[in-house]
């Protein structure tokens, strides 16, 4: 099957995690900066140090470090962490990095800000996993510290829709490889489990449109809606929180807005 309808897309593929190829991940997402100003301002306001939870290849961590902020990272994927270290060495910064399961994350009160960005929180597929991470993040905070989580979700109405055909979600140039990238995503939303199963195809295209390479991957995310998030924060021991609908602090009036949490 050729879900993309692009010439040359029929080729052997192996289904795997999108985080198995950090170089490709960076080519697609490294330029994203929609949340940088928010986390920068919050880090400066809380005074740091900062812990980036699920830091990936360092999209935010390295930018914050280059601004002179003290930033550590925790990343469960060894491949993503290795890419981060490579980039850090090249840029002349060397943040402290914790790699592996949740138990490898710091659990002593050191940080003024602990944040989890870009829907990384949605990789926690059970209530136990969500609570475990929220409690660990709280345990890292100094008195007066703050946790911040970017945790948007699809509008509720989409959970009643049938599985969609592959949708072209992103197109970028990859100058280092002299090719054009197209990211297609086929999503299946489960209205009972509130999960999203994504089957993603990234095509590397030559100038004439021929497919040079194809990378297929899949992932499952568990979306958390606002009332449930408030219950989780209460159960995890937070004293207070606010939930916003955007990175400018605007109120949340629609489920089509981002879901941005600050808790303490």
C-alpha distance (Angstrom), angle and dihedral (degrees) to the residues before:
residue distance angle dihedral
X1 . . .
X2 3.78 . .
X3 3.82 105.3 .
X4 3.79 93.4 178.2
X5 3.79 100.1 52.3
X6 3.81 90.6 -137.8
X7 3.78 122.4 140.2
X8 3.78 113.0 -103.0
X9 3.80 95.6 15.9
X10 3.81 92.4 121.7
X11 3.80 103.8 97.2
X12 3.82 137.9 122.4
X13 3.80 111.7 -76.9
X14 3.77 137.2 -175.2
X15 3.79 119.3 -145.9
X16 3.79 111.7 -132.4
X17 3.78 144.4 138.0
X18 3.82 117.9 -59.6
X19 3.82 86.4 -129.7
X20 3.82 93.7 63.3
X21 3.81 90.3 83.6
X22 3.82 107.1 47.5
X23 3.80 93.3 171.2
X24 3.80 90.7 58.5
X25 3.81 90.2 43.2
X26 3.81 89.4 56.0
X27 3.79 92.2 48.0
X28 3.81 88.6 56.8
X29 3.80 103.0 38.0
X30 3.81 112.3 15.0
X31 3.80 92.9 95.1
X32 3.83 93.4 57.0
X33 3.81 109.4 115.8
X34 3.83 103.4 156.0
X35 3.82 91.5 121.0
X36 3.80 101.1 33.4
X37 3.80 97.6 96.5
X38 3.81 91.3 49.2
X39 3.82 96.0 51.5
X40 3.81 91.6 41.5
X41 3.80 92.2 53.9
X42 3.80 92.2 44.2
X43 3.81 92.2 49.7
X44 3.79 91.0 51.6
X45 3.79 92.2 45.9
X46 3.81 94.1 51.4
X47 3.80 92.4 43.5
X48 3.81 96.7 -130.9
X49 2.90 157.6 -157.0
X50 3.81 92.5 -166.9
X51 3.82 132.1 -149.4
X52 3.83 117.9 -158.5
X53 3.82 106.4 -154.8
X54 3.80 112.9 -152.6
X55 3.79 89.3 8.1
X56 3.81 94.7 174.4
X57 3.79 112.4 -170.3
X58 3.80 92.2 -17.8
X59 3.81 103.7 -91.2
X60 3.81 90.3 154.0
X61 3.79 101.7 14.6
X62 3.80 95.6 61.5
X63 3.79 93.6 43.8
X64 3.82 90.8 52.1
X65 3.80 91.7 46.1
X66 3.80 91.3 51.9
X67 3.81 88.0 54.8
X68 3.80 88.3 61.1
X69 3.81 97.8 -101.8
X70 3.80 120.3 138.9
X71 3.81 103.1 -117.8
X72 3.80 130.6 172.5
X73 3.79 125.1 -174.5
X74 3.77 139.6 -147.1
X75 3.80 118.4 -159.5
X76 3.83 126.8 171.0
X77 3.84 94.3 -159.9
X78 3.79 114.6 81.5
X79 3.82 91.8 -161.2
X80 3.81 92.9 53.6
X81 3.81 91.4 45.7
X82 3.81 91.4 51.2
X83 3.80 90.0 53.6
X84 3.82 90.0 49.4
X85 3.81 91.6 52.8
X86 3.81 90.4 50.0
X87 3.81 91.7 51.7
X88 3.80 92.8 43.9
X89 3.79 91.8 53.6
X90 3.81 90.8 49.7
X91 3.81 92.1 50.1
X92 3.80 95.7 46.9
X93 3.82 97.9 -114.8
X94 3.78 124.8 109.0
X95 3.81 113.3 -167.5
X96 3.78 121.7 -172.1
X97 3.80 108.7 -100.4
X98 3.82 130.2 -162.7
X99 3.80 114.0 -161.2
X100 3.79 131.9 -168.1
X101 3.78 139.2 28.4
X102 3.80 124.2 -2.1
X103 3.81 90.0 -88.0
X104 3.81 89.4 67.2
X105 3.80 91.3 61.2
X106 3.84 116.1 99.1
X107 3.80 115.4 -94.3
X108 3.79 101.8 -173.7
X109 3.83 124.5 95.1
X110 3.81 102.7 -101.2
X111 3.81 108.2 121.5
X112 3.78 133.7 83.2
X113 3.81 89.7 -164.8
X114 3.80 130.4 27.3
X115 3.79 113.5 -179.7
X116 3.80 137.9 179.5
X117 3.81 112.1 -162.9
X118 3.81 142.2 -175.3
X119 3.84 96.7 28.9
X120 3.81 92.8 -60.9
X121 3.81 87.2 138.8
X122 3.83 89.1 66.6
X123 3.81 90.5 71.4
X124 3.81 87.5 76.8
X125 3.81 99.8 93.3
X126 3.81 100.3 -175.5
X127 3.79 136.5 48.3
X128 3.80 88.7 -117.4
X129 3.81 91.2 55.7
X130 3.81 92.1 46.2
X131 3.80 92.5 50.1
X132 3.79 91.8 44.7
X133 3.80 92.0 55.8
X134 3.81 94.3 43.0
X135 3.81 91.1 51.1
X136 3.80 92.2 47.4
X137 3.80 91.2 49.9
X138 3.82 90.8 49.7
X139 3.82 91.0 49.4
X140 3.83 89.2 57.7
X141 3.81 93.9 58.8
X142 3.77 126.2 102.2
X143 3.80 117.4 -141.1
X144 3.79 107.1 -67.7
X145 3.81 92.6 19.2
X146 3.78 125.8 139.4
X147 3.80 137.8 -138.6
X148 3.82 118.2 -149.9
X149 3.80 125.2 -169.4
X150 3.79 129.9 -176.7
X151 3.80 103.7 -152.3
X152 3.79 113.2 156.6
X153 3.79 121.8 164.6
X154 3.81 139.2 -167.9
X155 3.82 115.7 -83.5
X156 3.79 110.7 -86.6
X157 3.82 92.1 -116.8
X158 3.81 90.2 65.3
X159 3.80 90.9 65.6
X160 3.81 88.5 69.2
X161 3.82 92.4 54.3
X162 3.82 122.8 98.6
X163 3.83 118.5 -108.3
X164 3.78 108.1 -69.0
X165 3.75 128.1 -126.9
X166 3.82 115.8 -112.1
X167 3.81 110.3 -66.6
X168 3.79 124.7 -156.1
X169 3.80 101.4 -121.7
X170 3.78 105.1 168.1
X171 3.79 141.2 14.2
X172 3.80 122.7 -171.6
X173 3.76 139.4 158.4
X174 3.80 118.8 -114.5
X175 3.81 103.1 -156.0
X176 3.82 94.6 179.5
X177 3.81 90.3 60.6
X178 3.81 95.3 32.7
X179 3.77 92.5 -126.2
X180 3.80 144.0 108.2
X181 3.83 120.8 -115.8
X182 3.78 127.0 -146.9
X183 3.80 120.9 -172.7
X184 3.81 117.9 -157.2
X185 3.81 122.2 -173.4
X186 3.81 128.5 -166.8
X187 3.80 109.2 -165.8
X188 3.79 131.2 -163.5
X189 3.80 113.8 -168.7
X190 3.81 119.9 -159.0
X191 3.83 110.3 -151.9
X192 3.82 92.8 -164.0
X193 3.82 100.5 47.6
X194 3.84 92.4 29.1
X195 3.80 89.1 -133.5
X196 3.77 132.2 140.6
X197 3.79 121.0 -147.1
X198 3.80 109.6 -161.2
X199 3.78 125.1 -166.5
X200 3.79 106.2 -165.9
X201 3.77 130.6 -167.5
X202 3.80 122.4 -169.4
X203 3.79 116.0 -167.4
X204 3.79 123.2 -162.4
X205 3.80 107.6 -150.8
X206 3.78 131.5 -163.9
X207 3.80 121.1 -137.7
X208 3.83 91.0 -91.0
X209 3.84 92.2 52.7
X210 3.79 96.3 -104.0
X211 3.80 115.7 143.0
X212 3.80 111.9 -111.4
X213 3.79 96.8 178.0
X214 3.78 140.7 -7.5
X215 3.80 127.6 -149.6
X216 3.81 118.2 -168.1
X217 3.78 122.2 -170.8
X218 3.77 140.6 158.0
X219 3.75 136.7 -152.9
X220 3.80 140.1 175.6
X221 3.81 122.7 -138.0
X222 3.80 128.6 -171.5
X223 3.80 111.9 -145.6
X224 3.81 120.2 -147.0
X225 3.79 120.4 -154.2
X226 3.79 124.2 -149.0
X227 3.85 101.1 -98.6
X228 3.80 91.1 47.9
X229 3.79 91.0 47.9
X230 3.79 90.3 54.8
X231 3.81 90.7 52.0
X232 3.81 90.9 48.9
X233 3.80 92.0 50.5
X234 3.80 90.7 50.1
X235 3.81 92.2 48.1
X236 3.82 90.8 47.5
X237 3.80 91.3 57.6
X238 3.80 103.7 -106.1
X239 3.80 115.4 154.8
X240 3.78 96.5 -149.2
X241 3.78 144.6 -12.5
X242 3.76 145.5 177.7
X243 3.79 127.6 -143.1
X244 3.79 119.3 -150.4
X245 3.78 135.3 -169.4
X246 3.79 97.8 -137.9
X247 3.78 147.4 7.7
X248 3.79 91.4 -93.0
X249 3.80 91.1 63.6
X250 3.81 95.2 -105.1
X251 3.82 118.0 160.5
X252 3.79 118.5 -97.7
X253 3.80 109.0 -113.9
X254 3.83 101.2 149.9
X255 3.80 135.3 42.3
X256 3.80 87.4 -132.6
X257 3.82 89.4 70.1
X258 3.80 123.9 87.0
X259 3.79 116.5 -91.1
X260 3.79 109.1 -131.3
X261 3.82 120.2 178.6
X262 3.77 130.1 -162.3
X263 3.82 115.4 -176.6
X264 3.79 137.6 170.5
